[in-house]
Amino acid sequence: MAIFSVLPLIVVSLFAVLSTSHAHATGLIVVTDSLHPIQAPAGARVIMLDAPARIEAELDVGLSGGASRSAAIVRRRLGEGGEALQYRIAKAYQDVVDAWSLGITAIPAVVVDQRYVIYGEANVTQAIARIEAHRQGLTQ
């Protein structure tokens, strides 16, 4: 109910992140959610697909009463969260867009160089080793 009043802010924040973020041309991206925890190595980009829902749940805590009262509470919370909250919201949605644009179909997913993906492997080190073994096979 309250999320509809948040959507304009989310859209504005998303465009702000899109215009300032840098595309990840290479590297390691791990896509998962809070139900599929993993340990990613330092430097890996971790995309949590349920981050937008978790932020929305934070904003919706304790809402009751009419729609206008709930919307006012959410607007107040957004204001109190300031730029840090706006950034979290925008980044969470940008991450989901990035995972979608990579064609991720299952989680956890380990993506290397936006070209190789291993699905279902919670051990990132093992997933990288499988990708490297595949690459070695291609070069021989």
C-alpha positions as CSV (number, residue, x, y, z in Angstrom):
1,M,0.0,0.0,0.0
2,A,2.7,2.5,1.0
3,I,5.1,1.5,-1.8
4,F,3.1,3.3,-4.4
5,S,4.0,6.6,-2.8
6,V,7.6,5.6,-2.9
7,L,7.8,4.7,-6.6
8,P,8.5,8.2,-7.8
9,L,11.5,8.5,-5.5
10,I,12.7,5.1,-6.5
11,V,12.6,6.0,-10.2
12,V,14.4,9.3,-9.6
13,S,17.0,7.6,-7.5
14,L,17.5,4.8,-10.0
15,F,18.2,7.3,-12.8
16,A,20.7,9.0,-10.6
17,V,22.6,5.8,-10.0
18,L,22.3,4.8,-13.7
19,S,23.8,8.1,-14.8
20,T,26.7,7.9,-12.3
21,S,27.5,4.2,-12.1
22,H,30.2,2.5,-14.1
23,A,29.5,-0.6,-16.1
24,H,31.4,-3.7,-14.9
25,A,33.2,-4.8,-18.1
26,T,35.1,-7.6,-16.4
27,G,35.4,-9.2,-13.0
28,L,33.4,-11.3,-10.6
29,I,29.7,-10.9,-10.0
30,V,27.8,-13.0,-7.5
31,V,24.0,-13.0,-7.7
32,T,22.0,-14.4,-4.8
33,D,19.5,-13.5,-2.1
34,S,19.3,-13.7,1.7
35,L,17.9,-17.2,1.5
36,H,21.0,-18.4,-0.3
37,P,23.9,-16.9,1.6
38,I,27.4,-17.2,0.2
39,Q,30.9,-16.0,0.9
40,A,32.2,-13.8,-1.9
41,P,35.9,-13.0,-2.2
42,A,37.1,-9.4,-1.7
43,G,36.5,-7.3,-4.8
44,A,33.5,-9.3,-6.0
45,R,30.4,-7.5,-6.8
46,V,27.5,-9.1,-4.8
47,I,24.0,-8.6,-6.1
48,M,21.3,-9.4,-3.6
49,L,18.1,-9.9,-5.6
50,D,15.8,-9.4,-2.5
51,A,17.4,-6.1,-1.4
52,P,14.6,-4.0,-2.8
53,A,12.0,-6.1,-1.0
54,R,14.0,-5.9,2.2
55,I,14.2,-2.1,2.0
56,E,10.5,-1.8,1.3
57,A,9.8,-4.0,4.3
58,E,11.9,-1.6,6.4
59,L,9.8,1.3,5.2
60,D,6.5,-0.5,5.8
61,V,7.2,-1.6,9.4
62,G,4.3,-0.7,11.7
63,L,2.2,0.9,9.0
64,S,-1.5,0.9,9.9
65,G,-4.4,3.2,9.5
66,G,-5.4,4.8,6.2
67,A,-3.5,5.0,3.0
68,S,-2.8,8.7,3.4
69,R,-1.4,8.2,7.0
70,S,0.8,5.3,5.8
71,A,2.1,7.3,2.8
72,A,3.0,10.2,5.2
73,I,4.9,7.9,7.4
74,V,6.8,6.4,4.5
75,R,7.6,9.9,3.1
76,R,8.9,10.9,6.6
77,R,11.1,7.7,6.8
78,L,12.4,8.4,3.3
79,G,13.3,12.0,4.4
80,E,14.9,10.8,7.6
81,G,17.0,8.3,5.6
82,G,18.3,11.0,3.4
83,E,20.7,10.5,0.5
84,A,22.1,7.2,2.1
85,L,18.6,5.6,1.9
86,Q,18.0,6.9,-1.6
87,Y,21.3,5.5,-2.7
88,R,20.5,2.1,-1.1
89,I,17.1,2.0,-2.9
90,A,18.6,3.0,-6.2
91,K,21.5,0.6,-5.9
92,A,19.2,-2.3,-5.0
93,Y,17.0,-1.8,-8.0
94,Q,20.1,-1.2,-10.3
95,D,21.5,-4.5,-9.1
96,V,18.3,-6.3,-10.0
97,V,18.3,-4.7,-13.5
98,D,22.0,-5.7,-13.9
99,A,21.3,-9.3,-13.0
100,W,18.3,-9.4,-15.4
101,S,20.5,-7.9,-18.2
102,L,23.1,-10.6,-17.6
103,G,20.3,-13.2,-18.2
104,I,20.6,-14.7,-14.7
105,T,18.0,-17.5,-14.4
106,A,18.8,-19.1,-11.1
107,I,20.6,-18.4,-7.9
108,P,23.2,-18.4,-6.6
109,A,25.0,-17.5,-9.8
110,V,28.7,-16.8,-10.2
111,V,29.5,-14.7,-13.2
112,V,33.0,-14.1,-14.5
113,D,33.8,-11.4,-17.1
114,Q,30.1,-11.2,-17.9
115,R,30.6,-14.2,-20.1
116,Y,30.8,-17.3,-17.9
117,V,28.3,-18.3,-15.3
118,I,27.9,-21.2,-12.9
119,Y,24.5,-21.7,-11.3
120,G,23.7,-23.3,-8.0
121,E,27.2,-23.3,-6.5
122,A,27.4,-21.7,-3.1
123,N,31.1,-22.0,-2.9
124,V,32.4,-19.1,-5.1
125,T,35.9,-20.5,-5.1
126,Q,34.7,-23.8,-6.6
127,A,32.6,-22.0,-9.1
128,I,35.6,-19.9,-10.2
129,A,37.7,-23.0,-10.5
130,R,35.1,-24.7,-12.7
131,I,35.1,-21.6,-15.0
132,E,38.9,-21.6,-15.1
133,A,38.9,-25.3,-16.0
134,H,36.5,-24.6,-18.8
135,R,38.6,-21.7,-20.0
136,Q,41.7,-23.9,-20.0
137,G,39.9,-26.5,-22.1
138,L,39.0,-23.8,-24.6
139,T,42.6,-22.7,-25.0
140,Q,44.1,-26.2,-25.4
